[in-house]
């Protein structure tokens, strides 16, 4: 799944790549690397990685509402 992208509603495009035991997400010049059961916010999205190993990876995304 290397070189994939996603966006949600009118949000910015997020690129990601699968590493051996993690996922790396990119938005412009910013990036985050998340391992299994880690979460972070990037470009208005909350990203939660469930599973990341050499055979498969899962993650969920939600738009973060601005107050």
N, CA, C and O atoms as a CHARMM CRD file, in Angstrom:
* protein
*
  268
    1    1 UNK  N      0.81600  -1.19700   0.00000 PROA 1      0.00000
    2    1 UNK  CA     0.00000   0.00000   0.00000 PROA 1      0.00000
    3    1 UNK  C      0.85600   1.25400   0.00000 PROA 1      0.00000
    4    1 UNK  O      0.40800   2.30300   0.46400 PROA 1      0.00000
    5    2 UNK  N      2.01000   1.17400  -0.48200 PROA 2      0.00000
    6    2 UNK  CA     2.87900   2.33200  -0.48900 PROA 2      0.00000
    7    2 UNK  C      2.37200   3.35600  -1.50700 PROA 2      0.00000
    8    2 UNK  O      1.90300   2.99000  -2.58500 PROA 2      0.00000
    9    3 UNK  N      2.46800   4.62700  -1.15800 PROA 3      0.00000
   10    3 UNK  CA     2.08500   5.67900  -2.07400 PROA 3      0.00000
   11    3 UNK  C      0.59600   5.94200  -2.18500 PROA 3      0.00000
   12    3 UNK  O      0.14900   6.43400  -3.22200 PROA 3      0.00000
   13    4 UNK  N     -0.19000   5.63700  -1.17100 PROA 4      0.00000
   14    4 UNK  CA    -1.63400   5.85000  -1.19800 PROA 4      0.00000
   15    4 UNK  C     -1.99600   7.20200  -0.59300 PROA 4      0.00000
   16    4 UNK  O     -1.19300   7.81900   0.10600 PROA 4      0.00000
   17    5 UNK  N     -3.23800   7.65800  -0.87800 PROA 5      0.00000
   18    5 UNK  CA    -3.72000   8.94200  -0.37000 PROA 5      0.00000
   19    5 UNK  C     -5.17800   8.82800   0.03600 PROA 5      0.00000
   20    5 UNK  O     -5.88400   7.91400  -0.39100 PROA 5      0.00000
   21    6 UNK  N     -5.62700   9.77300   0.87300 PROA 6      0.00000
   22    6 UNK  CA    -7.04200   9.86900   1.21100 PROA 6      0.00000
   23    6 UNK  C     -7.37200  11.29800   1.58800 PROA 6      0.00000
   24    6 UNK  O     -6.48900  12.08800   1.92000 PROA 6      0.00000
   25    7 UNK  N     -8.64400  11.61600   1.53300 PROA 7      0.00000
   26    7 UNK  CA    -9.15500  12.86900   2.07000 PROA 7      0.00000
   27    7 UNK  C    -10.57100  12.59200   2.54400 PROA 7      0.00000
   28    7 UNK  O    -11.18700  11.60000   2.15700 PROA 7      0.00000
   29    8 UNK  N    -11.07700  13.47800   3.38400 PROA 8      0.00000
   30    8 UNK  CA   -12.40100  13.29200   3.95900 PROA 8      0.00000
   31    8 UNK  C    -13.17600  14.59800   3.78400 PROA 8      0.00000
   32    8 UNK  O    -12.72700  15.65800   4.22000 PROA 8      0.00000
   33    9 UNK  N    -14.34900  14.51100   3.14100 PROA 9      0.00000
   34    9 UNK  CA   -15.18700  15.68700   2.88500 PROA 9      0.00000
   35    9 UNK  C    -14.37200  16.76300   2.16700 PROA 9      0.00000
   36    9 UNK  O    -13.84100  16.50500   1.08700 PROA 9      0.00000
   37   10 UNK  N    -14.26200  17.94900   2.73500 PROA 10     0.00000
   38   10 UNK  CA   -13.52300  19.03100   2.09000 PROA 10     0.00000
   39   10 UNK  C    -12.13600  19.22200   2.69800 PROA 10     0.00000
   40   10 UNK  O    -11.52300  20.27500   2.52500 PROA 10     0.00000
   41   11 UNK  N    -11.64500  18.22100   3.40000 PROA 11     0.00000
   42   11 UNK  CA   -10.34000  18.30600   4.04900 PROA 11     0.00000
   43   11 UNK  C     -9.18200  18.13400   3.07900 PROA 11     0.00000
   44   11 UNK  O     -9.38300  17.74700   1.92700 PROA 11     0.00000
   45   12 UNK  N     -7.98100  18.41700   3.53700 PROA 12     0.00000
   46   12 UNK  CA    -6.79900  18.29800   2.67800 PROA 12     0.00000
   47   12 UNK  C     -6.45800  16.82400   2.39300 PROA 12     0.00000
   48   12 UNK  O     -6.87300  15.92400   3.12300 PROA 12     0.00000
   49   13 UNK  N     -5.70700  16.61000   1.33300 PROA 13     0.00000
   50   13 UNK  CA    -5.26600  15.27200   0.96600 PROA 13     0.00000
   51   13 UNK  C     -4.13100  14.83800   1.89500 PROA 13     0.00000
   52   13 UNK  O     -3.21100  15.61000   2.16400 PROA 13     0.00000
   53   14 UNK  N     -4.20200  13.61200   2.37700 PROA 14     0.00000
   54   14 UNK  CA    -3.17100  13.02700   3.22400 PROA 14     0.00000
   55   14 UNK  C     -2.57000  11.83200   2.47600 PROA 14     0.00000
   56   14 UNK  O     -3.29600  10.94300   2.03100 PROA 14     0.00000
   57   15 UNK  N     -1.26400  11.81900   2.34500 PROA 15     0.00000
   58   15 UNK  CA    -0.56300  10.69000   1.74200 PROA 15     0.00000
   59   15 UNK  C     -0.05700   9.79600   2.85800 PROA 15     0.00000
   60   15 UNK  O      0.23100  10.27200   3.95600 PROA 15     0.00000
   61   16 UNK  N      0.05300   8.51100   2.58800 PROA 16     0.00000
   62   16 UNK  CA     0.60300   7.61200   3.59900 PROA 16     0.00000
   63   16 UNK  C      1.36000   6.46800   2.95500 PROA 16     0.00000
   64   16 UNK  O      1.13100   6.11100   1.79900 PROA 16     0.00000
   65   17 UNK  N      2.25700   5.91000   3.72800 PROA 17     0.00000
   66   17 UNK  CA     2.98800   4.73400   3.29400 PROA 17     0.00000
   67   17 UNK  C      3.07300   3.74200   4.44000 PROA 17     0.00000
   68   17 UNK  O      3.12800   4.12200   5.60900 PROA 17     0.00000
   69   18 UNK  N      3.08100   2.49700   4.09400 PROA 18     0.00000
   70   18 UNK  CA     3.18100   1.43900   5.09300 PROA 18     0.00000
   71   18 UNK  C      4.64000   1.06400   5.27500 PROA 18     0.00000
   72   18 UNK  O      5.33600   0.73900   4.31400 PROA 18     0.00000
   73   19 UNK  N      5.08900   1.11300   6.50600 PROA 19     0.00000
   74   19 UNK  CA     6.42600   0.67400   6.85400 PROA 19     0.00000
   75   19 UNK  C      6.32200  -0.74400   7.42000 PROA 19     0.00000
   76   19 UNK  O      5.23300  -1.31600   7.45400 PROA 19     0.00000
   77   20 UNK  N      7.42500  -1.30400   7.85600 PROA 20     0.00000
   78   20 UNK  CA     7.39300  -2.68600   8.33700 PROA 20     0.00000
   79   20 UNK  C      6.48500  -2.86600   9.54900 PROA 20     0.00000
   80   20 UNK  O      5.71200  -3.82300   9.60800 PROA 20     0.00000
   81   21 UNK  N      6.57300  -1.95400  10.51500 PROA 21     0.00000
   82   21 UNK  CA     5.73800  -2.08400  11.72400 PROA 21     0.00000
   83   21 UNK  C      5.04000  -0.77400  12.08800 PROA 21     0.00000
   84   21 UNK  O      4.72800  -0.53900  13.25500 PROA 21     0.00000
   85   22 UNK  N      4.79700   0.07800  11.09100 PROA 22     0.00000
   86   22 UNK  CA     4.16600   1.37400  11.35500 PROA 22     0.00000
   87   22 UNK  C      3.58300   1.92800  10.05900 PROA 22     0.00000
   88   22 UNK  O      3.77300   1.37000   8.97800 PROA 22     0.00000
   89   23 UNK  N      2.87000   3.03900  10.19900 PROA 23     0.00000
   90   23 UNK  CA     2.36700   3.79500   9.05000 PROA 23     0.00000
   91   23 UNK  C      2.89800   5.21500   9.14900 PROA 23     0.00000
   92   23 UNK  O      2.94400   5.78200  10.24100 PROA 23     0.00000
   93   24 UNK  N      3.29600   5.79500   8.03200 PROA 24     0.00000
   94   24 UNK  CA     3.75900   7.17900   8.01100 PROA 24     0.00000
   95   24 UNK  C      2.77400   7.98100   7.17200 PROA 24     0.00000
   96   24 UNK  O      2.45700   7.61100   6.04100 PROA 24     0.00000
   97   25 UNK  N      2.28800   9.09900   7.75000 PROA 25     0.00000
   98   25 UNK  CA     1.30800   9.96500   7.10700 PROA 25     0.00000
   99   25 UNK  C      1.95500  11.31300   6.80700 PROA 25     0.00000
  100   25 UNK  O      2.70300  11.84400   7.62800 PROA 25     0.00000
  101   26 UNK  N      1.66400  11.87000   5.61800 PROA 26     0.00000
  102   26 UNK  CA     2.24100  13.13100   5.16100 PROA 26     0.00000
  103   26 UNK  C      1.14100  14.12200   4.80700 PROA 26     0.00000
  104   26 UNK  O      0.12300  13.75900   4.21900 PROA 26     0.00000
  105   27 UNK  N      1.36300  15.37500   5.17400 PROA 27     0.00000
  106   27 UNK  CA     0.50700  16.47300   4.72700 PROA 27     0.00000
  107   27 UNK  C      1.42600  17.67500   4.50900 PROA 27     0.00000
  108   27 UNK  O      1.87500  18.30000   5.47000 PROA 27     0.00000
  109   28 UNK  N      1.70000  17.99200   3.26000 PROA 28     0.00000
  110   28 UNK  CA     2.65200  19.06200   2.96300 PROA 28     0.00000
  111   28 UNK  C      4.02600  18.68800   3.47300 PROA 28     0.00000
  112   28 UNK  O      4.52600  17.60600   3.16300 PROA 28     0.00000
  113   29 UNK  N      4.64400  19.56000   4.24800 PROA 29     0.00000
  114   29 UNK  CA     5.98000  19.28400   4.77900 PROA 29     0.00000
  115   29 UNK  C      5.93800  18.58000   6.13800 PROA 29     0.00000
  116   29 UNK  O      6.98700  18.24600   6.68900 PROA 29     0.00000
  117   30 UNK  N      4.75000  18.35200   6.68000 PROA 30     0.00000
  118   30 UNK  CA     4.62400  17.69000   7.99000 PROA 30     0.00000
  119   30 UNK  C      4.38200  16.20100   7.80100 PROA 30     0.00000
  120   30 UNK  O      3.73900  15.77600   6.84200 PROA 30     0.00000
  121   31 UNK  N      4.90200  15.42700   8.72500 PROA 31     0.00000
  122   31 UNK  CA     4.63400  13.99200   8.70400 PROA 31     0.00000
  123   31 UNK  C      4.63100  13.43800  10.12300 PROA 31     0.00000
  124   31 UNK  O      5.24100  14.00000  11.03300 PROA 31     0.00000
  125   32 UNK  N      3.92700  12.31600  10.28800 PROA 32     0.00000
  126   32 UNK  CA     3.91300  11.60000  11.55800 PROA 32     0.00000
  127   32 UNK  C      4.06300  10.11000  11.24600 PROA 32     0.00000
  128   32 UNK  O      3.62900   9.62900  10.19900 PROA 32     0.00000
  129   33 UNK  N      4.67900   9.40300  12.17000 PROA 33     0.00000
  130   33 UNK  CA     4.82300   7.95800  12.05400 PROA 33     0.00000
  131   33 UNK  C      4.12900   7.34200  13.26200 PROA 33     0.00000
  132   33 UNK  O      4.44200   7.67700  14.40400 PROA 33     0.00000
  133   34 UNK  N      3.18500   6.44200  13.00200 PROA 34     0.00000
  134   34 UNK  CA     2.40400   5.83400  14.07200 PROA 34     0.00000
  135   34 UNK  C      2.53600   4.31900  14.02700 PROA 34     0.00000
  136   34 UNK  O      2.39800   3.70300  12.96900 PROA 34     0.00000
  137   35 UNK  N      2.80200   3.72900  15.17800 PROA 35     0.00000
  138   35 UNK  CA     2.84200   2.28400  15.31500 PROA 35     0.00000
  139   35 UNK  C      1.48800   1.76400  15.76400 PROA 35     0.00000
  140   35 UNK  O      0.53200   2.53200  15.87100 PROA 35     0.00000
  141   36 UNK  N      1.39800   0.47400  16.02600 PROA 36     0.00000
  142   36 UNK  CA     0.13200  -0.12400  16.45900 PROA 36     0.00000
  143   36 UNK  C     -0.42300   0.55500  17.71000 PROA 36     0.00000
  144   36 UNK  O      0.31400   0.85200  18.65000 PROA 36     0.00000
  145   37 UNK  N     -1.72600   0.79300  17.70300 PROA 37     0.00000
  146   37 UNK  CA    -2.46600   1.36700  18.82800 PROA 37     0.00000
  147   37 UNK  C     -1.98600   2.75400  19.22700 PROA 37     0.00000
  148   37 UNK  O     -2.05800   3.12000  20.40000 PROA 37     0.00000
  149   38 UNK  N     -1.49700   3.52800  18.26400 PROA 38     0.00000
  150   38 UNK  CA    -1.11400   4.91400  18.50700 PROA 38     0.00000
  151   38 UNK  C     -2.05800   5.82700  17.73200 PROA 38     0.00000
  152   38 UNK  O     -2.66800   5.41500  16.74600 PROA 38     0.00000
  153   39 UNK  N     -2.17000   7.07300  18.19000 PROA 39     0.00000
  154   39 UNK  CA    -3.00900   8.04400  17.47900 PROA 39     0.00000
  155   39 UNK  C     -2.35500   9.41600  17.52300 PROA 39     0.00000
  156   39 UNK  O     -1.53100   9.70400  18.39100 PROA 39     0.00000
  157   40 UNK  N     -2.73800  10.25000  16.57300 PROA 40     0.00000
  158   40 UNK  CA    -2.22400  11.61600  16.50000 PROA 40     0.00000
  159   40 UNK  C     -3.14600  12.42600  15.61100 PROA 40     0.00000
  160   40 UNK  O     -4.03200  11.88400  14.95100 PROA 40     0.00000
  161   41 UNK  N     -2.92300  13.74600  15.60300 PROA 41     0.00000
  162   41 UNK  CA    -3.69000  14.65400  14.75600 PROA 41     0.00000
  163   41 UNK  C     -2.75400  15.24700  13.71400 PROA 41     0.00000
  164   41 UNK  O     -1.63700  15.66400  14.02100 PROA 41     0.00000
  165   42 UNK  N     -3.23500  15.27700  12.47100 PROA 42     0.00000
  166   42 UNK  CA    -2.46000  15.84700  11.37100 PROA 42     0.00000
  167   42 UNK  C     -3.42600  16.50100  10.39000 PROA 42     0.00000
  168   42 UNK  O     -4.35700  15.85700   9.90500 PROA 42     0.00000
  169   43 UNK  N     -3.20500  17.77300  10.10100 PROA 43     0.00000
  170   43 UNK  CA    -3.97100  18.52300   9.09400 PROA 43     0.00000
  171   43 UNK  C     -5.48200  18.44300   9.31400 PROA 43     0.00000
  172   43 UNK  O     -6.24400  18.33900   8.35300 PROA 43     0.00000
  173   44 UNK  N     -5.91100  18.49200  10.56100 PROA 44     0.00000
  174   44 UNK  CA    -7.33700  18.47800  10.85400 PROA 44     0.00000
  175   44 UNK  C     -7.96400  17.10100  10.93100 PROA 44     0.00000
  176   44 UNK  O     -9.18500  16.98900  11.04000 PROA 44     0.00000
  177   45 UNK  N     -7.15900  16.05000  10.87900 PROA 45     0.00000
  178   45 UNK  CA    -7.64100  14.68100  11.01200 PROA 45     0.00000
  179   45 UNK  C     -7.08300  14.04900  12.28300 PROA 45     0.00000
  180   45 UNK  O     -5.92500  14.27500  12.63300 PROA 45     0.00000
  181   46 UNK  N     -7.89200  13.27100  12.96700 PROA 46     0.00000
  182   46 UNK  CA    -7.38500  12.40200  14.02500 PROA 46     0.00000
  183   46 UNK  C     -7.20400  11.04200  13.38000 PROA 46     0.00000
  184   46 UNK  O     -8.14700  10.47700  12.82500 PROA 46     0.00000
  185   47 UNK  N     -5.99200  10.51900  13.45500 PROA 47     0.00000
  186   47 UNK  CA    -5.64500   9.24400  12.83100 PROA 47     0.00000
  187   47 UNK  C     -5.30800   8.25100  13.92600 PROA 47     0.00000
  188   47 UNK  O     -4.47300   8.52600  14.78800 PROA 47     0.00000
  189   48 UNK  N     -5.96300   7.09100  13.89200 PROA 48     0.00000
  190   48 UNK  CA    -5.71200   6.03200  14.87400 PROA 48     0.00000
  191   48 UNK  C     -5.29900   4.75900  14.13800 PROA 48     0.00000
  192   48 UNK  O     -6.03000   4.25600  13.28600 PROA 48     0.00000
  193   49 UNK  N     -4.13700   4.25600  14.47300 PROA 49     0.00000
  194   49 UNK  CA    -3.65200   3.01900  13.86700 PROA 49     0.00000
  195   49 UNK  C     -4.03100   1.86900  14.78500 PROA 49     0.00000
  196   49 UNK  O     -3.74800   1.90200  15.98300 PROA 49     0.00000
  197   50 UNK  N     -4.67100   0.85500  14.22200 PROA 50     0.00000
  198   50 UNK  CA    -5.05500  -0.31200  15.01200 PROA 50     0.00000
  199   50 UNK  C     -4.00600  -1.39500  14.94600 PROA 50     0.00000
  200   50 UNK  O     -3.57900  -1.92000  15.97400 PROA 50     0.00000
  201   51 UNK  N     -3.58700  -1.73100  13.73800 PROA 51     0.00000
  202   51 UNK  CA    -2.67200  -2.83600  13.51500 PROA 51     0.00000
  203   51 UNK  C     -1.66300  -2.40600  12.46800 PROA 51     0.00000
  204   51 UNK  O     -2.03800  -1.79600  11.46600 PROA 51     0.00000
  205   52 UNK  N     -0.40400  -2.70800  12.67800 PROA 52     0.00000
  206   52 UNK  CA     0.62900  -2.41600  11.67900 PROA 52     0.00000
  207   52 UNK  C      1.72400  -3.45500  11.82000 PROA 52     0.00000
  208   52 UNK  O      2.51000  -3.42300  12.76700 PROA 52     0.00000
  209   53 UNK  N      1.76900  -4.36800  10.87700 PROA 53     0.00000
  210   53 UNK  CA     2.84200  -5.35800  10.87400 PROA 53     0.00000
  211   53 UNK  C      3.27400  -5.60400   9.43700 PROA 53     0.00000
  212   53 UNK  O      2.83900  -4.88800   8.53500 PROA 53     0.00000
  213   54 UNK  N      4.10400  -6.58200   9.20800 PROA 54     0.00000
  214   54 UNK  CA     4.65500  -6.79400   7.87300 PROA 54     0.00000
  215   54 UNK  C      3.63200  -7.30300   6.86700 PROA 54     0.00000
  216   54 UNK  O      3.89200  -7.26500   5.66500 PROA 54     0.00000
  217   55 UNK  N      2.47600  -7.78000   7.32300 PROA 55     0.00000
  218   55 UNK  CA     1.47400  -8.32600   6.40600 PROA 55     0.00000
  219   55 UNK  C      0.25400  -7.44100   6.21600 PROA 55     0.00000
  220   55 UNK  O     -0.35600  -7.46100   5.14700 PROA 55     0.00000
  221   56 UNK  N     -0.11200  -6.66900   7.22300 PROA 56     0.00000
  222   56 UNK  CA    -1.30900  -5.83800   7.10100 PROA 56     0.00000
  223   56 UNK  C     -1.24200  -4.62700   8.01900 PROA 56     0.00000
  224   56 UNK  O     -0.46300  -4.58400   8.97100 PROA 56     0.00000
  225   57 UNK  N     -2.08300  -3.64300   7.70700 PROA 57     0.00000
  226   57 UNK  CA    -2.16400  -2.43200   8.52400 PROA 57     0.00000
  227   57 UNK  C     -3.59000  -1.90300   8.45800 PROA 57     0.00000
  228   57 UNK  O     -4.22700  -1.94500   7.40600 PROA 57     0.00000
  229   58 UNK  N     -4.09000  -1.40300   9.59100 PROA 58     0.00000
  230   58 UNK  CA    -5.42000  -0.79900   9.63300 PROA 58     0.00000
  231   58 UNK  C     -5.33400   0.54800  10.33900 PROA 58     0.00000
  232   58 UNK  O     -4.54900   0.72800  11.27100 PROA 58     0.00000
  233   59 UNK  N     -6.15400   1.48900   9.87900 PROA 59     0.00000
  234   59 UNK  CA    -6.24600   2.77200  10.57200 PROA 59     0.00000
  235   59 UNK  C     -7.62300   3.36200  10.33700 PROA 59     0.00000
  236   59 UNK  O     -8.30600   3.02000   9.37100 PROA 59     0.00000
  237   60 UNK  N     -8.02600   4.25900  11.24100 PROA 60     0.00000
  238   60 UNK  CA    -9.27800   4.98800  11.10200 PROA 60     0.00000
  239   60 UNK  C     -8.97600   6.47700  11.14700 PROA 60     0.00000
  240   60 UNK  O     -7.99900   6.91000  11.75900 PROA 60     0.00000
  241   61 UNK  N     -9.82900   7.25200  10.49100 PROA 61     0.00000
  242   61 UNK  CA    -9.66100   8.70200  10.48500 PROA 61     0.00000
  243   61 UNK  C    -10.96100   9.38700  10.84200 PROA 61     0.00000
  244   61 UNK  O    -12.04100   8.88400  10.53200 PROA 61     0.00000
  245   62 UNK  N    -10.86500  10.52400  11.48700 PROA 62     0.00000
  246   62 UNK  CA   -11.99500  11.38700  11.80100 PROA 62     0.00000
  247   62 UNK  C    -11.56200  12.81700  11.56900 PROA 62     0.00000
  248   62 UNK  O    -10.41100  13.16900  11.82700 PROA 62     0.00000
  249   63 UNK  N    -12.46400  13.63800  11.08800 PROA 63     0.00000
  250   63 UNK  CA   -12.18000  15.06200  10.98800 PROA 63     0.00000
  251   63 UNK  C    -12.28300  15.67000  12.38100 PROA 63     0.00000
  252   63 UNK  O    -13.22700  15.37900  13.11700 PROA 63     0.00000
  253   64 UNK  N    -11.33700  16.49500  12.74200 PROA 64     0.00000
  254   64 UNK  CA   -11.35800  17.17700  14.03500 PROA 64     0.00000
  255   64 UNK  C    -12.11900  18.47700  13.85600 PROA 64     0.00000
  256   64 UNK  O    -11.77100  19.29900  13.00800 PROA 64     0.00000
  257   65 UNK  N    -13.15400  18.66000  14.65400 PROA 65     0.00000
  258   65 UNK  CA   -13.95100  19.88300  14.55900 PROA 65     0.00000
  259   65 UNK  C    -13.22200  21.02700  15.24100 PROA 65     0.00000
  260   65 UNK  O    -12.68400  20.87600  16.33700 PROA 65     0.00000
  261   66 UNK  N    -13.21500  22.16600  14.57600 PROA 66     0.00000
  262   66 UNK  CA   -12.57500  23.34000  15.15900 PROA 66     0.00000
  263   66 UNK  C    -13.55900  24.05100  16.05900 PROA 66     0.00000
  264   66 UNK  O    -14.72400  24.23000  15.70400 PROA 66     0.00000
  265   67 UNK  N    -13.08900  24.45800  17.22700 PROA 67     0.00000
  266   67 UNK  CA   -13.95800  25.11600  18.21000 PROA 67     0.00000
  267   67 UNK  C    -14.22700  26.54900  17.85100 PROA 67     0.00000
  268   67 UNK  O    -14.94000  27.24300  18.57500 PROA 67     0.00000
